[in-house]
Amino acid sequence: MKIVNEEILHRAAGYAVEYLEALPERHVGARATRDELLAALRVPLTDQGESPDAVIDALAQQAPRGTVGSAGPRYFGFVIGGSLPVAVATDWLVSSWDQNSGIFAVSPLASVVEEIAREWLLDVLDLPRQSSVGFVTGGQMANFTALAAARHGVLRQAGWNVEEGGLAGAPAVDIVAGAEAHVTIHTSLRMLGFGLKSLREAATDGQGRMRPDALADLLRGSKRPTIVCAQAGNVNTGAVDPLREIASIAHEHGAWLHVDAAFGLWGRASRDRRSLLDGAELADSWATDAHKWLNVPFDNGIVIVRDPAVHRAAMTVSAAYLEQTTGAERDSVDWVPDFSRRGRGFTVYAALRALGRRGVENLVDRCCAHARRFAEILGRDPRVKILNDVVLNQVLVRFGDDDKLTRDVIARVQREGTCWLAGTTWHGVAAMRISVSNWSTSDEDVVRSAEAILRCIA
Ligand SMILES: *Cc1c(COP(=O)(O)O)cnc(C)c1O
């Protein structure tokens, strides 16, 4: 049997290049329905199998119509980010190397690359340099892991080892989040055994930011172990909580401060956005995504914890058969919930090394400038209302001050295909949400998309 099937690798690379070349001009939405995709792919499973070429052909042929062009330049639906060519290429290699990146002993390269990616991330995001970093699947798992560390940290302070004793019988923990915290904070709390009833919501302002006075009211007089979840980058408005004030209130009460900054944290790489994220460095843990604004392929999230000992205590596994190293080496299992895992640090390393500090800054600044341009072009039309302060990469748009018209315009834009946007409900009214997070979006893409949106109002 031939071990290297060169032909199929080239075949796949050919399909990939073809797909990427068509991306900028294709209809951005998916064109095939569920039934059509099932009809094409749900063949009877055979006893003998099929040729690898036939399998690759069958899948690749459905990609142009069954995928959404979310990796392309005019997809603004969710904060999805594209993939830098260097990150896609690195990801191909990661699959070829097929390294189990859970411990140093099974992949020294993956381990060392994650060590370096950790240092570069803390540099670019300007967070405390001793912090520990885990490479997880996304913002959801980054929030989960950070809050597991928080749970360990605040309960240890209260004299309780939650890793040993569990939550039954543990001191009650208060959790406070802004009223517009991302749903993955709620999921994380559920998975950590806190239950949603332990969550108290601090009121938010007109842009969705947690109000420091509301937080102070909730914490006043409480002596219980407390975790505060702030947000940098509201999914609708892009707004960032006033982090310096929140940090000061949280720490005055001995609380752990976690910041969910799935996309917003990247604003710290930009000198222009820096003041918006002032105080983020004071938190105890952070969750962010590389698959969003750093533009590496899915799935790739990052958890950062100020106190590595607490992070490790919440995540580490020990088993005699794993003790294969001297102690200096990084074992990923100490920092993430996964055991066997993909080498997620590789694409982060590649993207950061290829972009450099100024490259990351330019990527962030370009997306923010595109968002402002959208607001400017659309906002000139009397039928359009821009609902948010455009401080980052998000724009909220409403048409004719009318829910129905707004939803109709969104549906028409999706059908028309020049760009793709989604709807949301913002403070009780329907809105179109524009998120700009792709390295390949050009000024021309913004103008073309804005024109297509305006045509769809008529
Ligand atoms: C996207 C996002 C998440 C979830 O991240 P995933 O990578 O989708 O798991 C969490 N919080 C915020 C603020 C987000 O924007």
The ligand as an SDF file (V2000), in Angstrom:
LIG
                    3D

 15 15  0  0  0  0  0  0  0  0999 V2000
  -17.9930   35.1610   19.8630 C   0  0  0  0  0  0  0  0  0  0  0  0
  -18.0970   35.4890   21.2900 C   0  0  0  0  0  0  0  0  0  0  0  0
  -18.0840   34.4820   22.2700 C   0  0  0  0  0  0  0  0  0  0  0  0
  -18.0900   33.0300   21.9140 C   0  0  0  0  0  0  0  0  0  0  0  0
  -16.9180   32.6710   21.2410 O   0  0  0  0  0  0  0  0  0  0  0  0
  -16.8660   31.3360   20.3700 P   0  0  0  0  0  0  0  0  0  0  0  0
  -15.5170   31.3730   19.7840 O   0  0  0  0  0  0  0  0  0  0  0  0
  -17.9610   31.4700   19.3630 O   0  0  0  0  0  0  0  0  0  0  0  0
  -17.0860   30.1900   21.2930 O   0  0  0  0  0  0  0  0  0  0  0  0
  -18.1190   34.8630   23.5790 C   0  0  0  0  0  0  0  0  0  0  0  0
  -18.1820   36.1570   23.9510 N   0  0  0  0  0  0  0  0  0  0  0  0
  -18.2100   37.1500   23.0410 C   0  0  0  0  0  0  0  0  0  0  0  0
  -18.2620   38.5660   23.5140 C   0  0  0  0  0  0  0  0  0  0  0  0
  -18.1690   36.8530   21.6770 C   0  0  0  0  0  0  0  0  0  0  0  0
  -18.1610   37.8360   20.7730 O   0  0  0  0  0  0  0  0  0  0  0  0
  1  2  1  0
  2  3  1  0
  2 14  2  0
  3  4  1  0
  3 10  2  0
  4  5  1  0
  5  6  1  0
  6  7  2  0
  6  8  1  0
  6  9  1  0
 10 11  1  0
 11 12  2  0
 12 13  1  0
 12 14  1  0
 14 15  1  0
M  END
$$$$
